[in-house]
Amino acid sequence: MASTKPDGIGDRERALGAMKDRRDGKTWAEVADAWGYQDKSTACRAVRRVLERVEGETADDYREVIAARYEALWAKSWEAINTAEAKGQLVGKSQLVASARGVLDSLAKLQGLQASTKSEVTVVTRTAIDSEIEALFGKAGISSGDETTNPQENS
């Protein structure tokens, strides 16, 4: 693969162009050819580097674009659901509802709105456990000393 870097373009602009082409579905080999990278791994590294440097504003802009696409897809899905309902197409409606839910799930994930699972952790120190066990042994009339008995010795 010959390196034919487009004239008058800086490394950052080239990497941004490569990133957009990759986002649009081109293979790494196609991206490398189009933007003059030596091979597909070089193109991949350039895109990875530019993604690490991309300003938060650019990421927010991209997030907004994707959110707008999801919202448009949701609107179309909702319209199709209502049309299916009006026509009595229950099978089609259930598939549309599943599809619409997937769109909403993706939008929620994009915007960081997934409900986090709540975990409760109780920390009990060994001394507290030991005290409880000792109290239970005392109530049961069992010695709570350090002696251990082997059940086979009593047989």
DSSP file (Angstrom, degrees, kcal/mol; ACC not computed):
  #  RESIDUE AA STRUCTURE BP1 BP2  ACC     N-H-->O    O-->H-N    N-H-->O    O-->H-N    TCO  KAPPA ALPHA  PHI   PSI    X-CA   Y-CA   Z-CA
    1    1 A M              0   0    0      0, 0.0     2,-0.3     0, 0.0    32,-0.0   0.000 360.0 360.0 360.0 121.6    0.0    0.0    0.0
    2    2 A A        -     0   0    0      1,-0.1     2,-0.8     2,-0.0    34,-0.1  -0.599 360.0-121.6 -83.2 139.9    1.6    3.3   -1.1
    3    3 A S        +     0   0    0     -2,-0.3     2,-0.4     1,-0.1    35,-0.1  -0.722  37.4 168.4 -83.3 110.7    1.4    6.2    1.3
    4    4 A T        -     0   0    0     -2,-0.8    33,-0.1    29,-0.2    -1,-0.1  -0.673  15.3-166.9-123.8  75.8   -0.3    9.0   -0.5
    5    5 A K        -     0   0    0     -2,-0.4    31,-0.2    31,-0.3    30,-0.1  -0.426  32.2-105.8 -63.9 129.0   -1.0   11.6    2.2
    6    6 A P    >   -     0   0    0      0, 0.0     3,-0.9     0, 0.0    -1,-0.1  -0.322  42.9-107.3 -57.0 136.4   -3.5   14.2    0.9
    7    7 A D  T 3  S+     0   0    0      1,-0.2     3,-0.1    -3,-0.1    -3,-0.0  -0.321  94.3  15.9 -68.1 146.1   -1.7   17.5    0.2
    8    8 A G  T 3  S+     0   0    0      1,-0.2     2,-0.4    -3,-0.1    -1,-0.2   0.739  94.9 119.0  69.2  25.3   -2.1   20.5    2.5
    9    9 A I    <   -     0   0    0     -3,-0.9    -1,-0.2    -4,-0.0     2,-0.1  -0.983  55.9-133.8-127.1 134.8   -3.6   18.6    5.4
   10   10 A G     >  -     0   0    0     -2,-0.4     4,-2.4     1,-0.1     5,-0.2  -0.290  29.0-105.5 -80.0 167.6   -2.2   18.2    8.9
   11   11 A D  H  > S+     0   0    0      1,-0.2     4,-2.5     2,-0.2     5,-0.2   0.888 119.6  50.7 -60.7 -40.5   -1.9   15.0   10.9
   12   12 A R  H  > S+     0   0    0      2,-0.2     4,-2.6     1,-0.2    -1,-0.2   0.932 111.5  46.8 -64.9 -45.4   -4.8   15.9   13.2
   13   13 A E  H  > S+     0   0    0      1,-0.2     4,-2.4     2,-0.2    -1,-0.2   0.890 112.6  51.1 -63.4 -38.4   -7.1   16.7   10.3
   14   14 A R  H  X S+     0   0    0     -4,-2.4     4,-2.4     2,-0.2    -1,-0.2   0.924 111.1  47.2 -64.6 -44.3   -6.1   13.5    8.5
   15   15 A A  H  X S+     0   0    0     -4,-2.5     4,-2.5     2,-0.2    -2,-0.2   0.884 111.4  51.5 -65.9 -38.0   -6.8   11.5   11.7
   16   16 A L  H  X S+     0   0    0     -4,-2.6     4,-2.3     2,-0.2    -2,-0.2   0.907 110.6  48.7 -64.4 -41.1  -10.2   13.2   12.1
   17   17 A G  H  X S+     0   0    0     -4,-2.4     4,-2.4     2,-0.2    -2,-0.2   0.908 111.7  49.3 -63.2 -41.6  -11.1   12.4    8.5
   18   18 A A  H  X S+     0   0    0     -4,-2.4     4,-2.5     1,-0.2    -2,-0.2   0.897 109.4  52.5 -63.6 -40.3  -10.0    8.8    9.0
   19   19 A M  H  X S+     0   0    0     -4,-2.5     4,-2.5     2,-0.2    -2,-0.2   0.918 110.0  47.9 -62.1 -43.6  -12.1    8.7   12.2
   20   20 A K  H  X S+     0   0    0     -4,-2.3     4,-2.0     2,-0.2    -2,-0.2   0.908 111.4  50.2 -65.3 -41.8  -15.2   10.0   10.3
   21   21 A D  H  <>S+     0   0    0     -4,-2.4     5,-2.2     2,-0.2    -1,-0.2   0.919 112.0  47.8 -62.2 -42.3  -14.7    7.5    7.5
   22   22 A R  H ><5S+     0   0    0     -4,-2.5     3,-1.7     1,-0.2    -2,-0.2   0.916 110.2  52.0 -64.7 -42.4  -14.4    4.6   10.0
   23   23 A R  H 3<5S+     0   0    0     -4,-2.5    -1,-0.2     1,-0.3    -2,-0.2   0.857 105.0  57.5 -59.4 -35.4  -17.5    5.8   11.8
   24   24 A D  T 3<5S-     0   0    0     -4,-2.0    -1,-0.3    -5,-0.2    -2,-0.2   0.410 129.0 -94.7 -80.6   2.8  -19.3    5.8    8.5
   25   25 A G  T < 5S+     0   0    0     -3,-1.7    -3,-0.2     1,-0.3    -2,-0.1   0.483  73.5 144.5 105.3   2.9  -18.5    2.1    8.0
   26   26 A K      < -     0   0    0     -5,-2.2    -1,-0.3     1,-0.1     2,-0.1  -0.432  51.5-111.9 -72.7 151.6  -15.3    2.0    5.9
   27   27 A T     >  -     0   0    0      1,-0.1     4,-2.4    -2,-0.1     5,-0.2  -0.332  27.2-108.8 -74.6 164.1  -12.9   -0.8    6.6
   28   28 A W  H  > S+     0   0    0      1,-0.2     4,-2.6     2,-0.2     5,-0.2   0.875 121.5  54.0 -62.2 -35.9   -9.5    0.1    8.2
   29   29 A A  H  > S+     0   0    0      2,-0.2     4,-2.3     1,-0.2    -1,-0.2   0.918 109.3  47.4 -64.7 -42.6   -7.8   -0.8    4.8
   30   30 A E  H  > S+     0   0    0      2,-0.2     4,-2.6     1,-0.2    -2,-0.2   0.899 112.3  49.9 -64.4 -40.2  -10.2    1.7    3.0
   31   31 A V  H  X S+     0   0    0     -4,-2.4     4,-2.2     2,-0.2     6,-0.3   0.925 110.1  50.5 -63.0 -44.9   -9.5    4.3    5.6
   32   32 A A  H  X>S+     0   0    0     -4,-2.6     5,-2.2     1,-0.2     4,-0.8   0.916 113.3  45.7 -60.6 -44.4   -5.7    3.8    5.3
   33   33 A D  H ><5S+     0   0    0     -4,-2.3     3,-0.6     1,-0.2    -2,-0.2   0.929 113.7  48.5 -63.4 -46.2   -5.9    4.1    1.5
   34   34 A A  H 3<5S+     0   0    0     -4,-2.6    -1,-0.2     1,-0.2    -2,-0.2   0.840 120.4  35.2 -66.2 -34.1   -8.1    7.2    1.5
   35   35 A W  H 3<5S-     0   0    0     -4,-2.2    -1,-0.2    -5,-0.2    -2,-0.2   0.321 111.7-109.5-108.8   7.3   -6.0    9.1    4.0
   36   36 A G  T <<5 +     0   0    0     -4,-0.8   -31,-0.3    -3,-0.6     2,-0.2   0.792  59.2 156.1  76.3  29.1   -2.6    8.0    3.0
   37   37 A Y      < -     0   0    0     -5,-2.2    -1,-0.2    -6,-0.3   -33,-0.2  -0.609  50.9-121.5 -85.6 152.2   -1.7    5.8    6.0
   38   38 A Q  S    S-     0   0    0     -2,-0.2     2,-0.3     1,-0.1    -1,-0.1   0.891  84.3 -20.7 -60.5 -42.6    1.0    3.1    5.5
   39   39 A D  S  > S-     0   0    0      1,-0.0     4,-1.9    -7,-0.0     3,-0.2  -0.917  75.8 -84.9-156.3-179.4   -1.4    0.3    6.5
   40   40 A K  H  > S+     0   0    0     -2,-0.3     4,-2.2     1,-0.2     5,-0.1   0.834 122.1  54.6 -67.8 -32.0   -4.6   -0.4    8.4
   41   41 A S  H  > S+     0   0    0      2,-0.2     4,-2.3     1,-0.2    -1,-0.2   0.865 107.1  51.3 -70.0 -33.7   -2.9   -0.7   11.8
   42   42 A T  H  > S+     0   0    0      2,-0.2     4,-2.3    -3,-0.2    -2,-0.2   0.911 110.9  48.4 -66.6 -42.0   -1.3    2.8   11.3
   43   43 A A  H  X S+     0   0    0     -4,-1.9     4,-2.3     2,-0.2    -2,-0.2   0.912 110.9  51.2 -62.4 -42.3   -4.7    4.2   10.5
   44   44 A C  H  X S+     0   0    0     -4,-2.2     4,-2.5     1,-0.2    -2,-0.2   0.916 110.3  48.2 -62.0 -44.7   -6.2    2.5   13.6
   45   45 A R  H  X S+     0   0    0     -4,-2.3     4,-2.5     2,-0.2    -1,-0.2   0.897 110.7  51.7 -63.5 -40.7   -3.5    4.0   15.9
   46   46 A A  H  X S+     0   0    0     -4,-2.3     4,-2.3     2,-0.2    -2,-0.2   0.916 111.7  46.2 -63.1 -43.2   -4.0    7.5   14.4
   47   47 A V  H  X S+     0   0    0     -4,-2.3     4,-2.4     2,-0.2    -2,-0.2   0.913 111.7  51.6 -66.4 -41.9   -7.7    7.3   15.0
   48   48 A R  H  X S+     0   0    0     -4,-2.5     4,-1.8     1,-0.2    -2,-0.2   0.913 110.9  48.7 -60.6 -42.5   -7.2    6.0   18.5
   49   49 A R  H  X S+     0   0    0     -4,-2.5     4,-1.3     1,-0.2    -2,-0.2   0.923 111.8  47.9 -63.7 -44.0   -4.8    8.8   19.3
   50   50 A V  H  X S+     0   0    0     -4,-2.3     4,-1.4     1,-0.2    -1,-0.2   0.874 109.3  54.0 -67.8 -34.5   -7.1   11.5   18.0
   51   51 A L  H  < S+     0   0    0     -4,-2.4    -1,-0.2     1,-0.2    -2,-0.2   0.877 106.8  51.7 -64.8 -35.7  -10.0   10.0   19.9
   52   52 A E  H  < S+     0   0    0     -4,-1.8    -1,-0.2     1,-0.2    -2,-0.2   0.792 116.6  40.7 -68.7 -26.9   -8.0   10.2   23.1
   53   53 A R  H  < S+     0   0    0     -4,-1.3    -2,-0.2    -3,-0.1    -1,-0.2   0.572  83.1 123.7 -96.7 -11.1   -7.3   13.9   22.3
   54   54 A V     <  -     0   0    0     -4,-1.4    -3,-0.0    -5,-0.1     5,-0.0  -0.253  67.7-114.3 -57.3 132.2  -10.7   14.9   21.1
   55   55 A E    >>  -     0   0    0      1,-0.1     4,-1.7     4,-0.0     3,-0.5  -0.278  19.6-116.0 -64.9 151.9  -12.0   17.8   23.1
   56   56 A G  H 3> S+     0   0    0      1,-0.2     4,-2.6     2,-0.2     5,-0.2   0.827 114.7  61.9 -57.9 -32.5  -15.1   17.1   25.3
   57   57 A E  H 3> S+     0   0    0      2,-0.2     4,-2.5     1,-0.2    -1,-0.2   0.901 102.7  49.1 -62.0 -41.8  -17.0   19.6   23.2
   58   58 A T  H <> S+     0   0    0     -3,-0.5     4,-2.5     2,-0.2    -1,-0.2   0.910 111.4  49.3 -65.1 -41.8  -16.6   17.4   20.1
   59   59 A A  H  X S+     0   0    0     -4,-1.7     4,-2.5     2,-0.2    -2,-0.2   0.903 111.2  49.9 -63.9 -40.3  -17.7   14.4   22.0
   60   60 A D  H  X S+     0   0    0     -4,-2.6     4,-2.3     2,-0.2    -2,-0.2   0.900 109.9  51.1 -64.4 -40.3  -20.7   16.3   23.3
   61   61 A D  H  X S+     0   0    0     -4,-2.5     4,-2.1     2,-0.2    -2,-0.2   0.930 111.6  47.0 -61.4 -45.0  -21.6   17.4   19.8
   62   62 A Y  H  X S+     0   0    0     -4,-2.5     4,-2.6     1,-0.2     5,-0.2   0.906 110.1  53.2 -63.5 -41.6  -21.4   13.9   18.5
   63   63 A R  H  X S+     0   0    0     -4,-2.5     4,-2.6     1,-0.2    -1,-0.2   0.892 108.4  50.9 -60.0 -40.3  -23.5   12.7   21.5
   64   64 A E  H  X S+     0   0    0     -4,-2.3     4,-2.5     2,-0.2    -1,-0.2   0.899 109.5  50.2 -64.3 -40.8  -26.1   15.3   20.5
   65   65 A V  H  X S+     0   0    0     -4,-2.1     4,-2.1     2,-0.2    -2,-0.2   0.939 112.8  45.8 -62.7 -46.8  -26.1   14.1   16.9
   66   66 A I  H  X S+     0   0    0     -4,-2.6     4,-2.5     1,-0.2    -2,-0.2   0.906 111.7  52.2 -63.8 -41.1  -26.6   10.5   17.9
   67   67 A A  H  X S+     0   0    0     -4,-2.6     4,-2.6     1,-0.2    -1,-0.2   0.910 108.6  50.9 -61.5 -41.5  -29.3   11.5   20.4
   68   68 A A  H  X S+     0   0    0     -4,-2.5     4,-2.3     2,-0.2    -1,-0.2   0.888 109.7  50.6 -63.1 -38.6  -31.2   13.4   17.6
   69   69 A R  H  X S+     0   0    0     -4,-2.1     4,-2.4     2,-0.2    -2,-0.2   0.922 111.0  48.0 -64.8 -43.6  -30.9   10.3   15.4
   70   70 A Y  H  X S+     0   0    0     -4,-2.5     4,-2.7     1,-0.2    -2,-0.2   0.907 111.3  50.9 -62.7 -41.2  -32.4    8.1   18.2
   71   71 A E  H  X S+     0   0    0     -4,-2.6     4,-2.4     2,-0.2    -1,-0.2   0.894 110.7  48.3 -65.3 -38.9  -35.2   10.6   18.8
   72   72 A A  H  X S+     0   0    0     -4,-2.3     4,-2.2     2,-0.2    -1,-0.2   0.907 112.4  49.1 -65.0 -41.1  -36.0   10.7   15.1
   73   73 A L  H  X S+     0   0    0     -4,-2.4     4,-2.4     1,-0.2    -2,-0.2   0.893 110.4  51.2 -64.3 -39.7  -36.0    6.9   15.1
   74   74 A W  H  X S+     0   0    0     -4,-2.7     4,-3.0     2,-0.2     5,-0.2   0.920 108.3  51.6 -62.5 -44.2  -38.2    6.9   18.2
   75   75 A A  H  X S+     0   0    0     -4,-2.4     4,-2.3     1,-0.2    -2,-0.2   0.917 111.6  46.9 -60.2 -43.7  -40.7    9.2   16.5
   76   76 A K  H  X S+     0   0    0     -4,-2.2     4,-2.5     2,-0.2    -1,-0.2   0.905 112.9  49.8 -64.2 -41.1  -40.9    7.0   13.4
   77   77 A S  H  X S+     0   0    0     -4,-2.4     4,-2.4     2,-0.2    -2,-0.2   0.921 111.0  48.7 -63.5 -43.8  -41.3    3.9   15.7
   78   78 A W  H  X S+     0   0    0     -4,-3.0     4,-2.3     2,-0.2    -2,-0.2   0.906 111.4  50.0 -63.4 -42.1  -44.1    5.6   17.6
   79   79 A E  H  X S+     0   0    0     -4,-2.3     4,-2.2    -5,-0.2    -1,-0.2   0.918 111.7  48.3 -61.2 -44.2  -45.8    6.6   14.4
   80   80 A A  H  X S+     0   0    0     -4,-2.5     4,-2.6     2,-0.2    -2,-0.2   0.869 109.3  53.5 -65.9 -36.8  -45.6    3.1   13.1
   81   81 A I  H  X S+     0   0    0     -4,-2.4     4,-2.5     2,-0.2    -2,-0.2   0.937 110.4  46.7 -62.6 -46.7  -46.9    1.7   16.4
   82   82 A N  H  X S+     0   0    0     -4,-2.3     4,-2.3     2,-0.2    -2,-0.2   0.885 112.6  50.0 -63.8 -39.0  -50.0    3.9   16.2
   83   83 A T  H  X S+     0   0    0     -4,-2.2     4,-1.7     2,-0.2    -1,-0.2   0.922 111.3  48.5 -64.5 -44.2  -50.5    3.0   12.6
   84   84 A A  H  X>S+     0   0    0     -4,-2.6     5,-2.7     1,-0.2     4,-0.6   0.895 111.4  50.6 -62.9 -39.8  -50.3   -0.7   13.4
   85   85 A E  H ><5S+     0   0    0     -4,-2.5     3,-0.9     1,-0.2    -1,-0.2   0.914 108.7  51.3 -64.6 -42.4  -52.7   -0.3   16.3
   86   86 A A  H 3<5S+     0   0    0     -4,-2.3    -1,-0.2     1,-0.2    -2,-0.2   0.835 113.6  45.0 -63.5 -32.3  -55.2    1.6   14.0
   87   87 A K  H 3<5S-     0   0    0     -4,-1.7    -1,-0.2    -5,-0.1    -2,-0.2   0.482 113.0-118.2 -90.7  -3.1  -55.0   -1.3   11.5
   88   88 A G  T <<5 +     0   0    0     -3,-0.9     2,-1.4    -4,-0.6    -3,-0.2   0.765  59.3 152.8  73.6  25.3  -55.3   -4.0   14.1
   89   89 A Q     >< +     0   0    0     -5,-2.7     4,-2.2     1,-0.2    -1,-0.2  -0.652  10.3 167.9 -90.0  82.7  -51.9   -5.5   13.3
   90   90 A L  H  > S+     0   0    0     -2,-1.4     4,-2.3     2,-0.2    -1,-0.2   0.884  72.6  49.9 -67.8 -40.1  -51.0   -7.0   16.7
   91   91 A V  H  > S+     0   0    0      1,-0.2     4,-1.6     2,-0.2    -1,-0.2   0.950 114.8  44.1 -64.6 -47.9  -48.0   -9.0   15.5
   92   92 A G  H  > S+     0   0    0      1,-0.2     4,-2.1     2,-0.2    -1,-0.2   0.872 111.6  55.3 -62.8 -36.7  -46.5   -6.1   13.8
   93   93 A K  H  X S+     0   0    0     -4,-2.2     4,-2.6     1,-0.2    -1,-0.2   0.913 104.9  51.3 -64.6 -42.9  -47.2   -3.9   16.7
   94   94 A S  H  X S+     0   0    0     -4,-2.3     4,-2.0     1,-0.2    -1,-0.2   0.885 110.8  48.9 -64.4 -36.7  -45.4   -6.1   19.2
   95   95 A Q  H  X S+     0   0    0     -4,-1.6     4,-2.1     2,-0.2    -1,-0.2   0.894 111.5  49.7 -67.3 -39.2  -42.3   -6.1   17.0
   96   96 A L  H  X S+     0   0    0     -4,-2.1     4,-3.0     2,-0.2    -2,-0.2   0.890 108.9  52.0 -66.3 -39.3  -42.5   -2.3   16.7
   97   97 A V  H  X S+     0   0    0     -4,-2.6     4,-2.5     2,-0.2    -1,-0.2   0.920 109.9  49.0 -63.2 -43.0  -42.8   -1.9   20.4
   98   98 A A  H  X S+     0   0    0     -4,-2.0     4,-1.8     2,-0.2    -2,-0.2   0.905 113.3  47.5 -62.0 -41.2  -39.7   -4.1   21.0
   99   99 A S  H  X S+     0   0    0     -4,-2.1     4,-1.8     2,-0.2    -2,-0.2   0.918 111.7  49.6 -65.5 -44.1  -37.8   -2.1   18.4
  100  100 A A  H  X S+     0   0    0     -4,-3.0     4,-2.4     1,-0.2    -2,-0.2   0.886 108.6  53.2 -63.7 -38.7  -39.0    1.2   20.0
  101  101 A R  H  X S+     0   0    0     -4,-2.5     4,-2.7     1,-0.2    -1,-0.2   0.898 106.2  53.3 -63.9 -38.8  -37.9    0.0   23.4
  102  102 A G  H  X S+     0   0    0     -4,-1.8     4,-2.3     2,-0.2    -1,-0.2   0.889 107.8  51.2 -61.0 -38.9  -34.5   -0.8   22.0
  103  103 A V  H  X S+     0   0    0     -4,-1.8     4,-2.4     2,-0.2    -2,-0.2   0.935 111.4  47.0 -63.2 -46.3  -34.2    2.7   20.7
  104  104 A L  H  X S+     0   0    0     -4,-2.4     4,-2.7     1,-0.2    -2,-0.2   0.896 111.1  51.7 -64.0 -39.7  -35.1    4.2   24.1
  105  105 A D  H  X S+     0   0    0     -4,-2.7     4,-2.3     2,-0.2    -1,-0.2   0.916 111.0  48.0 -61.6 -42.7  -32.7    1.9   25.8
  106  106 A S  H  X S+     0   0    0     -4,-2.3     4,-2.4     2,-0.2    -2,-0.2   0.900 112.0  49.5 -64.9 -40.6  -29.9    3.0   23.5
  107  107 A L  H  X S+     0   0    0     -4,-2.4     4,-2.0     2,-0.2    -2,-0.2   0.913 111.2  49.1 -65.0 -42.6  -30.8    6.7   24.0
  108  108 A A  H  <>S+     0   0    0     -4,-2.7     5,-3.4     1,-0.2     6,-0.5   0.900 111.8  49.2 -63.0 -40.6  -30.8    6.2   27.8
  109  109 A K  H ><5S+     0   0    0     -4,-2.3     3,-1.0     3,-0.2    -2,-0.2   0.910 109.5  52.1 -64.2 -42.7  -27.4    4.5   27.6
  110  110 A L  H 3<5S+     0   0    0     -4,-2.4    -1,-0.2     1,-0.3    -2,-0.2   0.881 114.1  43.0 -60.4 -39.3  -26.0    7.3   25.4
  111  111 A Q  T 3<5S-     0   0    0     -4,-2.0    -1,-0.3    -5,-0.1    -2,-0.2   0.394 114.2-115.7 -91.3   3.3  -27.2    9.9   27.9
  112  112 A G  T < 5S+     0   0    0     -3,-1.0    -3,-0.2    -4,-0.4    -4,-0.1   0.831  74.1 132.0  71.1  32.1  -26.0    7.9   31.0
  113  113 A L      < +     0   0    0     -5,-3.4    -4,-0.2    -6,-0.2    -5,-0.1   0.325  22.3 128.9-101.5   7.7  -29.6    7.5   32.3
  114  114 A Q        -     0   0    0     -6,-0.5     2,-0.4    -5,-0.1    -9,-0.0  -0.378  67.4-110.5 -64.1 140.5  -29.5    3.8   33.0
  115  115 A A        -     0   0    0      1,-0.1     2,-0.2    -2,-0.0    -1,-0.1  -0.567  32.2-135.2 -72.0 126.7  -30.7    3.1   36.6
  116  116 A S        -     0   0    0     -2,-0.4     2,-0.3     1,-0.1    -1,-0.1  -0.548  22.6-107.4 -81.5 150.3  -27.8    1.8   38.6
  117  117 A T        -     0   0    0     -2,-0.2     2,-0.5     1,-0.1    -1,-0.1  -0.576  30.4-128.0 -78.8 139.0  -28.4   -1.2   40.8
  118  118 A K        -     0   0    0     -2,-0.3     2,-0.5    -3,-0.0    -1,-0.1  -0.753  26.1-171.6 -91.4 127.3  -28.5   -0.4   44.5
  119  119 A S        -     0   0    0     -2,-0.5     2,-0.5     2,-0.0    -2,-0.0  -0.969   8.5-159.9-120.4 131.4  -26.2   -2.5   46.6
  120  120 A E        -     0   0    0     -2,-0.5     2,-0.5     2,-0.0    -2,-0.0  -0.941   9.1-168.9-110.3 130.2  -26.3   -2.4   50.4
  121  121 A V        -     0   0    0     -2,-0.5     2,-0.6     2,-0.0    -2,-0.0  -0.971   6.2-162.5-121.3 128.0  -23.2   -3.7   52.2
  122  122 A T        -     0   0    0     -2,-0.5     2,-0.6     2,-0.0    -2,-0.0  -0.944   8.7-155.1-110.1 123.6  -23.1   -4.4   55.9
  123  123 A V        -     0   0    0     -2,-0.6     2,-0.5     2,-0.0    -2,-0.0  -0.870  12.4-176.7-101.7 123.1  -19.7   -4.6   57.4
  124  124 A V        -     0   0    0     -2,-0.6     2,-0.1     4,-0.0    -2,-0.0  -0.976  19.1-135.8-120.4 127.1  -19.4   -6.6   60.5
  125  125 A T     >  -     0   0    0     -2,-0.5     4,-1.8     1,-0.1     3,-0.3  -0.399  23.3-113.6 -79.0 160.4  -16.1   -6.9   62.4
  126  126 A R  H  > S+     0   0    0      1,-0.2     4,-2.9     2,-0.2     5,-0.2   0.863 114.8  57.5 -62.5 -36.6  -14.9  -10.1   63.7
  127  127 A T  H  > S+     0   0    0      1,-0.2     4,-2.3     2,-0.2    -1,-0.2   0.877 105.1  50.8 -65.7 -36.0  -15.2   -9.1   67.3
  128  128 A A  H  > S+     0   0    0     -3,-0.3     4,-2.1     2,-0.2    -1,-0.2   0.913 112.5  46.4 -66.7 -41.5  -18.9   -8.3   66.8
  129  129 A I  H  X S+     0   0    0     -4,-1.8     4,-2.7     2,-0.2     5,-0.2   0.930 111.7  51.3 -64.6 -45.0  -19.5  -11.7   65.3
  130  130 A D  H  X S+     0   0    0     -4,-2.9     4,-2.5     1,-0.2    -2,-0.2   0.900 109.4  50.7 -59.9 -40.7  -17.5  -13.4   68.0
  131  131 A S  H  X S+     0   0    0     -4,-2.3     4,-2.2     2,-0.2    -1,-0.2   0.907 111.1  48.2 -64.1 -42.0  -19.6  -11.6   70.7
  132  132 A E  H  X S+     0   0    0     -4,-2.1     4,-2.3     2,-0.2    -2,-0.2   0.919 112.5  48.1 -64.8 -43.6  -22.8  -12.7   69.1
  133  133 A I  H  X S+     0   0    0     -4,-2.7     4,-2.7     1,-0.2     5,-0.2   0.915 111.0  51.3 -63.3 -42.5  -21.6  -16.3   68.8
  134  134 A E  H  X S+     0   0    0     -4,-2.5     4,-2.3    -5,-0.2    -1,-0.2   0.902 110.2  49.1 -61.8 -41.5  -20.5  -16.3   72.4
  135  135 A A  H  X S+     0   0    0     -4,-2.2     4,-2.1     2,-0.2    -1,-0.2   0.906 112.1  48.4 -65.3 -41.0  -23.9  -15.0   73.5
  136  136 A L  H  X S+     0   0    0     -4,-2.3     4,-1.8     2,-0.2    -2,-0.2   0.906 111.2  49.8 -65.5 -41.7  -25.7  -17.7   71.5
  137  137 A F  H  X>S+     0   0    0     -4,-2.7     5,-2.9     1,-0.2     4,-0.6   0.909 109.7  52.4 -62.0 -41.1  -23.5  -20.4   73.0
  138  138 A G  H ><5S+     0   0    0     -4,-2.3     3,-0.9     1,-0.2    -2,-0.2   0.910 108.9  48.9 -62.0 -43.0  -24.1  -19.1   76.5
  139  139 A K  H 3<5S+     0   0    0     -4,-2.1    -1,-0.2     1,-0.2    -2,-0.2   0.838 112.8  48.5 -65.0 -32.8  -27.9  -19.2   75.9
  140  140 A A  H 3<5S-     0   0    0     -4,-1.8    -1,-0.2    -5,-0.2    -2,-0.2   0.508 114.9-116.5 -86.3  -4.3  -27.6  -22.7   74.6
  141  141 A G  T <<5 +     0   0    0     -3,-0.9     2,-0.4    -4,-0.6    -3,-0.2   0.757  69.1 137.9  76.0  24.5  -25.4  -23.8   77.5
  142  142 A I      < -     0   0    0     -5,-2.9    -1,-0.3    -6,-0.2     2,-0.2  -0.858  58.7-114.9-105.2 137.5  -22.4  -24.6   75.3
  143  143 A S        -     0   0    0     -2,-0.4    -5,-0.0     1,-0.1    -1,-0.0  -0.490  19.1-159.3 -68.7 135.7  -18.9  -23.6   76.3
  144  144 A S        +     0   0    0     -2,-0.2    -1,-0.1   -10,-0.1   -10,-0.1   0.034  46.8 127.8-105.4  27.4  -17.5  -21.0   74.0
  145  145 A G  S    S-     0   0    0      1,-0.1     0, 0.0   -11,-0.0     0, 0.0  -0.007  76.0 -99.2 -73.4-176.3  -13.9  -21.6   74.8
  146  146 A D  S    S+     0   0    0      2,-0.1    -1,-0.1     0, 0.0     2,-0.1   0.519  84.0 115.9 -83.6  -5.6  -11.1  -22.3   72.4
  147  147 A E        -     0   0    0      1,-0.0     2,-0.4     2,-0.0    -2,-0.0  -0.378  49.2-160.4 -68.6 143.0  -11.2  -26.1   73.0
  148  148 A T        -     0   0    0     -2,-0.1     2,-0.4     2,-0.0    -2,-0.1  -0.941   2.1-151.1-120.8 145.1  -12.2  -28.1   70.0
  149  149 A T        -     0   0    0     -2,-0.4     3,-0.0     3,-0.0    -2,-0.0  -0.920  11.1-136.3-117.5 144.4  -13.5  -31.6   70.0
  150  150 A N    >>  -     0   0    0     -2,-0.4     3,-1.7     1,-0.1     4,-0.9  -0.876  11.3-145.2 -96.7 119.8  -13.1  -34.2   67.3
  151  151 A P  T 34 S+     0   0    0      0, 0.0     4,-0.3     0, 0.0     3,-0.3   0.777  99.0  59.8 -56.5 -26.7  -16.5  -36.0   66.7
  152  152 A Q  T >4 S+     0   0    0      1,-0.2     3,-0.7     2,-0.2    -3,-0.0   0.773  96.6  60.6 -73.7 -25.1  -14.5  -39.2   66.0
  153  153 A E  T <4 S+     0   0    0     -3,-1.7    -1,-0.2     1,-0.2    -4,-0.0   0.823 101.9  52.7 -70.3 -30.6  -12.9  -39.2   69.5
  154  154 A N  T 3<        0   0    0     -4,-0.9    -1,-0.2    -3,-0.3    -2,-0.2   0.538 360.0 360.0 -82.1  -6.5  -16.4  -39.4   71.1
  155  155 A S    <         0   0    0     -3,-0.7    -1,-0.2    -4,-0.3    -2,-0.1   0.464 360.0 360.0 -82.8 360.0  -17.4  -42.4   69.1
